[in-house]
Structure formats: structure tokens, C-alpha cells
Amino acid sequence: MDEQQRRQFINEVWQRFEEVQNWAIANWPDRGRPLSSSDFVEARKEILALGLTGDARLDHPAQAGEPEPEQGGAQYIEVTPAPWP
């Protein structure tokens, strides 16, 4: 896949995600705790990470710049989001 195809794909994913996000915010049934665009920050980060190439795509954004375990870094880093309450 060339860079132009990758960008077109990411743009389309982003557009579709925005549509789903807007629908979710408008149709969220719990009016006492409404959704906002800030509830979708992590999903947007993942979509933007699609644009990364090579080994950079394999690194989780939270791990960037952190030392490896043998250098005193964390042995385990939680990357699975907690379930909704």
C-alpha cells in the first residue's frame, strides 16, 4: 500500500468514525451522564496511529520513550481499557 492509499484510507476511517461518534452522542440513552467527544479520545488516537509505518505502529503510544524492562521500566503495561461502569 502506498502512502496516498494509506492517507485516503485513514481519512475515510476518520470520517466514518466521526459519523458514528456523532450518532452515539446524539442517541446515548443515559441523559444523566451524557457522552461527549472527549469520551472518544483513545479511539481517535488509535485511528491516527494507523498512519504510522513500520515499527512505530507496533509501539503503544503510552510506551513511547519509556525504558525497557531490563533498563528498569515496567514489566507489564495495561493497554486494555477498563469496562464501562
C-alpha positions as semicolon CSV with decimal commas, in nm:
position;residue;x (nm);y (nm);z (nm)
1;M;0,000;0,000;0,000
2;D;0,148;0,335;-0,095
3;E;0,132;0,649;0,118
4;Q;-0,153;0,805;-0,079
5;Q;-0,371;0,495;-0,039
6;R;-0,291;0,485;0,332
7;R;-0,391;0,852;0,374
8;Q;-0,714;0,802;0,179
9;F;-0,800;0,501;0,395
10;I;-0,728;0,686;0,719
11;N;-0,932;0,986;0,602
12;E;-1,228;0,761;0,527
13;V;-1,197;0,577;0,860
14;W;-1,180;0,915;1,037
15;Q;-1,490;1,043;0,857
16;R;-1,688;0,728;0,935
17;F;-1,572;0,736;1,296
18;E;-1,689;1,097;1,330
19;E;-2,031;0,992;1,199
20;V;-2,054;0,705;1,449
21;Q;-1,932;0,931;1,730
22;N;-2,195;1,194;1,650
23;W;-2,466;0,928;1,633
24;A;-2,354;0,779;1,967
25;I;-2,355;1,119;2,137
26;A;-2,699;1,206;1,998
27;N;-2,854;0,868;2,085
28;W;-2,687;0,788;2,419
29;P;-2,975;0,680;2,646
30;D;-2,830;0,794;2,982
31;R;-2,911;1,167;2,979
32;G;-2,783;1,195;3,337
33;R;-2,431;1,119;3,216
34;P;-2,417;1,233;2,853
35;L;-2,136;1,134;2,619
36;S;-1,906;1,394;2,471
37;S;-1,633;1,391;2,211
38;S;-1,378;1,361;2,494
39;D;-1,511;1,008;2,558
40;F;-1,367;0,908;2,221
41;V;-1,011;1,040;2,258
42;E;-0,845;0,697;2,279
43;A;-1,029;0,574;1,970
44;R;-0,911;0,880;1,776
45;K;-0,553;0,810;1,886
46;E;-0,580;0,456;1,752
47;I;-0,713;0,579;1,418
48;L;-0,429;0,830;1,389
49;A;-0,181;0,552;1,473
50;L;-0,290;0,378;1,153
51;G;-0,087;0,642;0,972
52;L;0,234;0,529;1,137
53;T;0,455;0,295;0,940
54;G;0,694;0,018;1,029
55;D;0,793;-0,047;1,390
56;A;0,639;0,280;1,512
57;R;0,294;0,130;1,455
58;L;0,375;-0,159;1,686
59;D;0,459;0,061;1,983
60;H;0,170;0,165;2,201
61;P;0,162;0,547;2,229
62;A;0,184;0,532;2,610
63;Q;0,510;0,337;2,580
64;A;0,693;0,587;2,363
65;G;1,019;0,689;2,529
66;E;0,978;0,459;2,829
67;P;1,270;0,235;2,929
68;E;1,263;-0,135;2,850
69;P;1,205;-0,376;3,143
70;E;1,576;-0,468;3,154
71;Q;1,651;-0,097;3,190
72;G;1,422;-0,059;3,492
73;G;1,099;0,002;3,301
74;A;0,763;-0,154;3,375
75;Q;0,735;-0,530;3,332
76;Y;0,370;-0,503;3,228
77;I;0,177;-0,210;3,085
78;E;-0,202;-0,233;3,081
79;V;-0,332;-0,145;2,735
80;T;-0,682;-0,291;2,760
81;P;-0,938;-0,026;2,856
82;A;-1,145;-0,086;3,165
83;P;-1,509;-0,177;3,101
84;W;-1,772;0,091;3,135
85;P;-1,922;0,121;3,482
